[in-house]
Amino acid sequence: MSKYNALWEYIHKEGNQSFKLTFGQIQDITGIPIDHSFLKYKKELTEYGYQVGIISMKEQTVAFEKID
């Protein structure tokens, strides 16, 4: 089980076409702060029908997009 499973399940349940979450929201969902390892784990999200879009360090947001 991935440390980001709670996030992947949250995104899948939301069902939106595309949306952004802040780093703080991600921490609230997962219980852990987002870190560099997120880049390694983000490929797991495709199993839930989504992909990670733009990660903005300036805005501290991550964009998520539904895979068609």
Contact map, one row per residue, 1 for C-alpha under 8 A:
11101000000000000000000000000000000000000000000000000000000000000000
11111000000000000000000000000000000000001000000000000000000000000000
11111100000000000000000000000100000000000000000000000000000000000000
01111111000000000000000000000100000000001000000000000000000000000000
11111111100000000000000000000100000000000000000000000000000000000000
00111111110000000000000000001100000000000000000000000000000000000000
00011111111000000000000001001100000000000000000000000000000000000000
00011111111100000000000000000000000000000000100100000000000000000000
00001111111110000000000000000000000000000000000100000000000000000000
00000111111111000000000000001000000000000000000000000000000000000000
00000011111111100000000000000000000000000000000001000000000000000000
00000001111111100000000000000000000000000000000111000000000000000000
00000000111111100000000000000000000000000000000000000000000000000000
00000000011111110000000000000000000000000000000000000000000000000000
00000000001111111000000000000000000000000000000000000000000000000000
00000000000001111110000000000000000000000000000000000000000000000100
00000000000000111110000000000000000000000000000000000000000000001100
00000000000000011111000000000000000000000000000000000000000000111100
00000000000000011111100000000000000000000000000000000000000000111000
00000000000000000111110000000000000000000000000000000000000011110000
00000000000000000011111011000000000000000000000000000000000011100000
00000000000000000001111111000000000000000000000000000000001111000000
00000000000000000000111111100000110000000000000000000000000111000000
00000000000000000000011111110000100000000000000000000000000000000000
00000000000000000000111111111000000000000000000000000000000000000000
00000010000000000000111111111111110000000000000000000000000000000000
00000000000000000000001111111111110000000000000000000000000000000000
00000000000000000000000111111111000000000000000000000000000000000000
00000110010000000000000011111110000000000000000000000000000000000000
00111110000000000000000001111111100000000000000000000000000000000000
00000000000000000000000001111111100000000000000000000000000000000000
00000000000000000000000001110111110000000000000000000000000000000000
00000000000000000000001101100111111000000000000000000000000000000000
00000000000000000000001001100001111111000000000000000000000000000000
00000000000000000000000000000000111111000000000000000000000000000000
00000000000000000000000000000000011111110000000000000000000000000000
00000000000000000000000000000000011111111000000000000000000000000000
00000000000000000000000000000000011111111100000000000000000000000000
00000000000000000000000000000000000111111110000000000000000000000000
00000000000000000000000000000000000111111110000000000000000000000000
01010000000000000000000000000000000011111111100000000000000000000000
00000000000000000000000000000000000001111111100000110000000000000000
00000000000000000000000000000000000000111111110000110000000000000000
00000000000000000000000000000000000000001111111100000000000000000000
00000001000000000000000000000000000000001111111111110000000000000000
00000000000000000000000000000000000000000011111111100000000000000010
00000000000000000000000000000000000000000001111111000000000000000000
00000001100100000000000000000000000000000001111111000000000000000000
00000000000100000000000000000000000000000000111111100000000000000110
00000000001100000000000000000000000000000000111111110000000000011110
00000000000000000000000000000000000000000110110011111000000000011110
00000000000000000000000000000000000000000110100001111110000001111000
00000000000000000000000000000000000000000000000000111110000001111000
00000000000000000000000000000000000000000000000000011111000001110000
00000000000000000000000000000000000000000000000000011111100111100000
00000000000000000000000000000000000000000000000000000111111111000000
00000000000000000000000000000000000000000000000000000011111110000000
00000000000000000000000000000000000000000000000000000001111100000000
00000000000000000000010000000000000000000000000000000001111110000000
00000000000000000000011000000000000000000000000000000011111111000000
00000000000000000001111000000000000000000000000000000011101111100000
00000000000000000001111000000000000000000000000000011111000111110000
00000000000000000111100000000000000000000000000000011110000011111000
00000000000000000111000000000000000000000000000001111100000001111100
00000000000000001110000000000000000000000000000001111000000000111110
00000000000000011100000000000000000000000000000011100000000000011111
00000000000000000000000000000000000000000000010011100000000000001111
00000000000000000000000000000000000000000000000000000000000000000111
